[in-house]
Amino acid sequence: MTCPRENDYRKSPLRRWAPALCTSIAPLGVQSSSNTLASWIIAISPLIQLGVHVTANVVGGYVTWVAVGAIAALVAGTTAVLAWYDGEQLETRGYGKTAFPYWALLAPSVYLFVRGQRTSLRNFEGYGPLWGHLLVVILLAAGYVLLILFGGAFAQVILLPR
């Protein structure tokens, strides 16, 4: 094997080599799950709202339309703050911008649907909070229907003489 001559170095592609301006490597992808505590709290927000209404009714004896509006505004504002926090957590986990947090003011299911679309590009677990939210809404609706249909029967059982 012979040593390269000086002219061989000038013809090599490394002749025009220069150090890179940026030596950091890009994120390798999603580092963890897209399920966050904030998204699951948003998913069960109808249960939280029902609990606050029942508590206000028991403590106050009755709930006026002002109290109902204040409770709805409080839950909607809390949901928007949780949606913002959820977006921040997802961004630090490598998902980038997911959904506009104020869509949660429109309806939590809208925010959770858009969030699921943007986080399920890598896996389908991003739809977990949406399915949980829909399950909670369906169970609450079924409970309301059962209460309307059989609420009178429960009242009669309570009034039976002992």
C-alpha positions in Angstrom: 0.0 0.0 0.0 1.3 3.4 -1.0 0.9 6.6 0.8 -1.4 9.2 -0.9 0.3 12.0 -2.6 -0.4 15.7 -1.9 -2.5 16.0 -5.1 -4.8 13.2 -3.9 -5.8 15.2 -0.8 -6.9 18.2 -2.9 -9.2 16.0 -5.0 -10.8 14.4 -1.9 -14.4 15.5 -1.0 -13.2 16.4 2.5 -11.3 19.3 1.1 -14.4 21.5 1.3 -15.4 20.2 4.7 -16.5 22.7 7.4 -17.9 22.1 10.9 -21.7 22.0 11.3 -23.3 25.1 12.7 -25.6 23.1 14.9 -24.5 19.9 16.5 -27.7 19.1 18.5 -29.7 16.1 17.4 -33.4 16.3 16.7 -35.8 14.6 19.1 -36.0 10.9 18.4 -39.8 10.9 18.8 -42.3 10.7 21.5 -40.7 9.9 24.8 -43.7 8.8 26.7 -47.5 8.3 26.7 -50.0 10.9 25.5 -52.2 10.2 28.5 -52.0 13.0 30.9 -53.8 13.6 34.2 -55.2 16.8 32.9 -56.8 15.1 29.9 -58.5 12.5 32.1 -59.8 15.2 34.4 -61.2 16.9 31.4 -62.8 13.5 30.4 -64.6 13.2 33.7 -65.6 16.9 33.9 -69.3 16.1 33.5 -69.1 14.0 36.7 -67.3 16.8 38.5 -69.9 19.3 37.3 -72.7 17.0 38.5 -71.0 16.6 41.9 -70.7 20.4 42.3 -74.4 20.9 41.4 -75.5 18.2 43.9 -73.3 19.7 46.6 -74.6 23.2 46.0 -78.2 21.8 46.1 -77.6 20.0 49.3 -75.8 22.8 51.1 -78.0 25.6 49.8 -81.3 23.7 49.8 -82.0 24.8 46.2 -80.0 26.1 43.2 -81.0 29.3 41.4 -80.2 30.0 37.8 -77.4 32.3 38.9 -75.8 29.4 40.8 -76.2 27.1 37.8 -74.6 29.6 35.5 -71.7 30.3 38.0 -71.0 26.6 38.4 -71.1 26.0 34.6 -68.7 29.0 34.1 -66.4 27.7 36.8 -66.2 24.2 35.3 -65.7 25.6 31.8 -62.9 27.9 32.9 -61.3 25.1 34.8 -61.5 22.8 31.8 -59.9 25.5 29.6 -57.0 25.9 32.1 -56.6 22.1 32.2 -56.6 21.9 28.4 -53.8 24.5 28.3 -51.8 22.5 30.9 -52.4 19.3 28.9 -51.1 21.0 25.8 -48.0 22.1 27.7 -47.4 18.6 29.0 -47.8 17.1 25.5 -45.4 19.6 24.0 -42.7 18.7 26.6 -43.3 15.0 25.8 -42.6 15.6 22.1 -46.0 15.8 20.6 -45.8 19.5 19.5 -48.8 21.7 19.3 -51.9 19.5 19.7 -55.1 21.4 20.1 -56.2 25.0 20.8 -57.0 24.9 24.5 -60.0 27.2 24.3 -61.9 24.6 22.3 -62.6 23.1 25.7 -64.8 26.1 26.3 -67.0 25.0 23.4 -67.2 21.4 24.6 -64.7 19.1 26.2 -65.5 16.5 23.6 -64.4 18.9 20.8 -61.0 19.5 22.5 -60.5 15.8 23.2 -61.4 14.8 19.6 -58.9 17.3 18.1 -56.3 16.2 20.7 -56.9 12.6 19.9 -56.4 13.3 16.2 -53.1 15.1 16.7 -51.7 12.6 19.2 -52.8 9.4 17.5 -50.5 10.0 14.6 -48.0 7.9 16.4 -50.3 5.6 18.5 -54.0 5.3 19.1 -53.9 5.9 22.8 -54.5 9.6 22.2 -58.2 8.8 21.9 -58.4 7.2 25.4 -59.6 10.4 27.1 -62.2 11.0 24.4 -63.6 7.5 24.8 -63.6 7.9 28.5 -65.5 11.2 28.2 -68.1 9.7 25.8 -68.6 6.8 28.3 -69.2 9.2 31.2 -71.6 11.3 29.1 -73.6 8.2 28.0 -73.7 6.8 31.6 -74.9 10.2 32.9 -77.6 10.4 30.2 -78.7 6.9 31.0 -78.9 7.8 34.7 -81.0 10.8 34.0 -83.4 8.8 31.8 -83.7 6.1 34.6 -84.2 8.8 37.2 -87.0 10.4 35.1 -88.7 7.0 34.4 -88.3 5.5 37.9 -87.8 8.5 40.1 -91.4 8.4 41.3 -91.0 4.8 42.3 -88.0 5.6 44.5 -90.0 8.4 46.1 -92.8 6.1 46.9 -90.4 3.6 48.5 -89.1 6.3 50.8 -92.6 7.4 51.8 -93.7 3.9 52.8 -94.8 3.6 56.5 -92.5 1.6 58.6 
